[in-house]
Amino acid sequence: MLFGTPTRFGNPAGSGRSSTPPAPCGSKAGSRTRCAFTASNTAHGGQESTLLALANTFYHWGGITVPPGYTDPVQFQSGNPYGASHVAGDGPPGEVALRAARYQARRVVETAALLKAGRAA
């Protein structure tokens, strides 16, 4: 699952954290892979702290957090190992932001597939 939220003073939007309930005990939903992406109006608008705060929510849900880290060359250009992010005040996302988002989504899907194959084995 990929969660996107605007950055609000370095935190995720309140509705994004409170409107999605945690997975019930014993459910398969608790072991889903998750990651987050965000946007802020300014370059120092708290994108990293927003992504870290959302990861804390994932931990409570029992989710498996899959950050992009610096595991692909695009991450050295985007500069955010916690999740894809964009400075909305600069206009639409550029090629680097889009490549970083695509890479992050692919990484989450690949990790989920590996976990599913491991369960089946």
C-alpha positions in Angstrom: 0.0 0.0 0.0 1.3 3.4 -0.9 0.1 6.3 1.2 0.4 9.9 0.0 -0.1 12.9 2.3 0.6 16.6 2.2 3.1 17.9 4.7 1.5 20.1 7.3 4.1 21.7 9.6 6.3 18.6 9.3 3.5 16.2 9.9 1.1 14.1 7.8 -2.4 15.5 7.3 -4.5 14.5 10.4 -7.1 12.8 8.3 -4.5 10.5 6.7 -3.5 9.1 10.1 -6.9 8.9 11.8 -9.3 7.8 9.1 -7.6 4.5 8.3 -8.1 2.0 11.2 -5.4 -0.4 12.1 -5.6 -4.0 10.9 -7.6 -6.3 13.2 -5.6 -8.7 15.3 -4.7 -11.8 13.3 -5.6 -10.4 9.9 -3.4 -10.6 6.9 -3.7 -6.8 6.5 -1.4 -6.3 9.4 1.5 -7.7 7.4 1.1 -5.7 4.2 4.0 -3.7 2.8 3.6 0.0 3.1 5.4 3.2 2.1 4.7 6.9 2.0 5.2 9.8 -0.3 4.6 13.5 0.4 4.7 17.1 -1.0 5.2 20.4 0.7 5.0 23.9 -0.5 8.7 24.7 0.3 12.0 22.9 0.1 12.3 22.8 3.9 8.6 22.2 4.7 9.2 19.1 6.7 8.9 16.3 4.1 11.3 13.9 5.9 9.6 14.3 9.3 6.2 13.8 7.6 7.4 10.5 6.1 8.9 9.3 9.4 5.8 10.2 11.3 3.7 8.2 8.9 6.0 5.3 9.3 5.3 5.4 13.0 1.6 4.9 12.1 2.5 1.9 9.9 4.3 0.3 12.8 1.2 0.5 15.0 -0.8 -1.1 12.2 1.8 -3.9 12.0 2.8 -3.0 8.5 6.1 -3.7 6.9 7.6 -0.4 6.0 9.6 -0.4 2.7 11.5 2.9 2.3 13.4 3.4 -0.9 16.6 4.1 0.9 19.6 4.9 -1.2 19.2 1.6 -3.2 18.9 3.2 -6.6 20.9 6.0 -8.3 17.8 8.2 -8.6 17.7 8.4 -4.8 20.9 10.3 -4.8 19.3 12.9 -7.0 16.0 13.1 -5.2 17.7 13.1 -1.8 15.0 11.5 0.3 15.6 8.0 1.5 12.3 7.8 3.5 10.0 8.2 0.5 9.3 10.1 -2.6 8.7 13.8 -2.1 8.1 16.9 -4.1 8.2 20.7 -3.5 4.8 21.7 -4.8 5.8 25.4 -4.8 8.2 24.6 -7.7 5.4 23.5 -10.0 4.5 20.0 -11.3 6.8 17.1 -10.4 9.9 16.9 -12.6 11.5 13.8 -14.1 13.7 13.0 -11.0 10.6 13.1 -8.7 8.6 10.9 -11.0 11.5 8.4 -11.4 11.9 8.3 -7.6 8.2 7.7 -7.2 8.2 4.9 -9.8 11.2 3.3 -8.2 9.6 3.4 -4.7 6.4 1.9 -6.0 8.3 -0.9 -7.8 10.3 -1.6 -4.7 7.2 -2.0 -2.5 5.5 -4.3 -5.1 8.7 -6.4 -5.4 9.0 -6.7 -1.7 5.4 -7.8 -1.3 5.9 -10.4 -4.0 8.9 -11.8 -2.2 7.0 -12.0 1.1 4.1 -13.7 -0.6 6.4 -16.2 -2.2 8.0 -16.9 1.1 4.7 -17.5 2.8 3.8 -20.0 0.0 7.0 -21.9 0.4 
